[in-house]
Amino acid sequence: MTTNEFLGKENFTIQNKTVSESCPSNIALIKYWGKYKDQIPANPSISFTLNHCKTNTEMEFFANEPFSVQTFLSGNEEVKFAEKIEKYFKNIEQYLPWILKGKYVIKTENTFPHSSGIASSASGFGAIAKCLMTLDEEFSGKTSEDESLRKASFLARLGSGSACRSLYNGLVVWGKSDEVEGSSDLFAVKYSDDEIHPVFKDFNDWVLLIHEGVKSVSSTVGHGLMNTNPYAERRFQEARENFVPMKEILKSGNMEEFIKLVEHEALTLHAMMMMSDPAFILMKTGTLEVINKIWDFRKETNLPLFFTLDAGANVHLLFPNDGSEEQIKSFIETELLQHTQKNGVVKDVTKF
Ligand code: DP6
């Protein structure tokens, strides 16, 4: 499928150029799980963009050399990643007609541990898409900042779906939803700050590293298994429907309903994995222990500590900076940290 709005200009002048860009990771509240051809999501999703977990990328372009890509992650050459990027660049040539007319050396670094299971593909492809748009402006002429960001989000999506949400800060929606004006399956849009209660504008996301290392089933394979999952259609419909209460909650600041919805989304994601054929489980014993402790803690204290999960065993602990955070932080240190592999926790926040 070609998308005319984003087709590249045929007039361009290339030259050697080095650009550097940085892009944060994000954590979904309503999850993207299941997609169609050309990275079209089966349902809309919404996420918090994080403030600290980022990928910093330097892209060197050598004009008029035979097309090739070399990649380095924290100084180490990554051949597999280079192959993936080569394929990606070939796939987006119609949107950046100069892209195959040179050689690339790409150096990336994450500000968070590689094995933490924090979506490095989101920040990674976000940063690459930003580098490509900076080069494009240099070679094909300037566009407005809005247009450039939108195209960066469009290009990031073609690398990794969730990456398209990382181009904007705050709360970000990807996928067509009747509840969100301007939303699209092709790129992400910022959820209007005016429609968000202040309590959601300063929120912690502490990632408990329950299991470090490669997970047994990749997200790409997991998405694919939704094609034959008998519950998939119902799930996609539910995710679409969940935008109705989510919109209400974001406006009113109803924390109790927010917690219920976000935890339900996380558990549904993992339920879908268990209902796949072949079935798979990415949660570990520690994941379940932590979830139960969070539920007990909430029952006892009524404090707003809750969780979401990505496609992995690690637990994202969510809690607002609303005055209750010190008690919550000390509970995490004394009760939850013991369930991690190596006392690992990545402390991030979304602030906008
Ligand atoms: C569970 O964006 O990593 O994190 O599009 O195949 O690259 P690809 O998948 P990816 O899937 C992320 C799924 C998720 C939920 C979410 O971020 O919405």
Residues whose N, C-alpha, C, O or C-beta is under 5 A from the ligand:
A	BS01	DP6	A28 I30 K31 Y32 S45 S121 G159 S160 G161 S162 A163 S219 T220 D310 A311
